[in-house]
């Protein structure tokens, strides 16, 4: 589980970094590319969050149900 949490933290940091970088885009192709990268990073964060919740639920932590 610690490996999954580490991946989550890295993915979340990447998402936050991309979110800040989006303000530096000056052309439409750059903005489109950055938007797609942000969506990809968001989906990765959500996937890992659901995985962590599933692992916690499997360990008997009923409060960790995925939403």
Buried (B, 14 or more C-beta within 10 A) or exposed (E): EEEBEEBBEEBBEBBEEBEEEEEEBEEEEEEEEBEEBBEBBBEBBEEBBEBBBBBBBEEEEEEBEEE
